[in-house]
Amino acid sequence: MSDNDTGSVSQGSQLNSEWEAELAELHQRNRMAEAMGGSEGIERQHQLGRLTVRERIAQLLDHDSFHEVGKLTGKATYDEAGHLVEVVPTNIIIGKGRVDHRKVVVHGDDFTIRGGSSESTISDKWLFAERLACDLSVPLVRLVDASGGSIRLLEMNQATKIPGYGYAQGRRPDLLGMVPVVSIAMGPCAGLAAVQVVASHFSVMVKETAQVFAAGPHVVAPGIGEHIDKEDLGGFRVHARGSGVVDNEAESESDALKQARRFLQFLPSNVYQSPPRRPCSDSVDRRDERLASSVPHDRRKPYRMRDILAAVFDQDSLFEIGRYQGASTITMLGRLNGYSVAVMANDPLVRGGAMTAGAAEKITRFVDLCDTFHLPVVNFVDQPGVDIGKVAEERGTIRKAVRAAYAISQVRVPWSTVFVRRSFGVAGAAYGPFGPANIRYAWPSAYWGSIPIAGGVEAAYRRDIASAPDPKARRDELVAYYSRFESPFRTAERFGIEEVIDPRDTRGLLCEWVEEAYDIIPQNLGPRCRTMRM
Amino acid sequence: MIVQVSADLTGTVWKIMVNIGDQVAEGDALAIMESMKMEIPVMAPEAGEVVEIPVQEGDVVQEGTPVVRLKV
């Protein structure tokens, strides 16, 4: 039943029932819930360029599909005779609805009521929403816009409590292994609200209006003496373009809601289902001529990997996750002949595409997402190796890189590799034939090895080069000699790579592969469990 | 506000692609670094105006060194 329905039933209908008074009160209470924090609070919210929680829910869900649960919660006042005067609603709204015809559970904070403060919260409501999503095996969407705990709670409760929410807290990690969880940060999200943002598979924050932090500026200043405004402390530049705490940034609330819908379109409702397929008008045989020359012959020149991906996958199907962090690796969801796939690729324009600490963390999380929801992975490789240098060592890059490599090796989803250019060293070794159905393809521009030739020659022929009459000429001669072994055709002769292909055939081959991949996905449905990696 | 665009890896500043006062769009190459035997661009994270270029071509810079400052 929609909000509008509940509001309109009471008007104009003459009931002939002994329960007329109670029914009238029910409708009155529903209207009070719909009034949220009152017209002043709503106006203030709009003036800030923000939607109310009910408007957000309406934009998120398919038209008229919201079924609210717990609408009557709130703080009521009664006159001396015990008649209802007013209900100030609880500042959490929960319920069920549909995104692209598929059921989801949603919980959203109402900032028009005491700034979403936990003073007027009934935490049981969002715990119920989490449990409902788990029980119904449908995705959960969190619309987070809450200022966190308040000292006034102590006065209200006349006591303090040990932090936590009993049974449901134990359920939360399970939730992430069962159903997709999407979080949208829509205002300042501190403390528990920040937890809700990060306890998700995909998170997005609205630029300038959303911030995420363990504690806001008013706690930071007296706590550690750091005076900083909320945007500098936890705005999009910090979290969507650096820390990795939030995956994506959004230009507006509508954009954020659209991104949440988009993400869910690629995923199954739960881990017991295969990811959904959509109709596709893009031909599986499309050969994009640009692919024949998209990688420059001059190995010093980088190129735009995203252009290659756009030419291969279904038209306009790519949805990027975490573009600005660990940016030497690109992670996307996309489609091949309508089938959902995960896309992982190196970006040579960023740190040469190297496995940085940030990229390693991004890969680990992304691969876990794919493995959890059985999304087949297509991996476009141009991997120069693990990031090097003092700063990289201080960041613990090698350990994080090995962790990412182990995550890749533990996937049980079909995996397909396309070697575009480089694949070197420890990081290059990560893209082996681990997943089922992995036929590895290489473009003629691909080359690989344990060690790049220039550096390798330098190390192995140090004395030889130093004692030569013209050391540079000797080095060049050695590099030229060893370079002949780098042709992917030589590797193919020994079946070290399964196929070397014309780049223009990539789409057709991957569309063939994705059919095979989806044939075997049902064998592995259900929850995944893994070892501790390191 | 001023956004500092830094070298995201250690290497040599090979080419500077902009001048002070230039308007740049998000994703524009501001400078090209030479590192790991490749030409790797330093790109504008946001649109803005170039207000300072604290490096010169040929400088060897550490990761995190400011290359361009943009007014956004």
Interface residues (C-beta under 8 A of the other chain):
Chain A: R241 R299 R300 K301 P302 Y324 P348 L349 V350 R351 G352 A354 P384 D387 G389 V391 P452 A454
Chain B: D8 L9 T10 S35 M36 K37 M38 E39 I40 P41 M43 P45 Q62 E63 G64
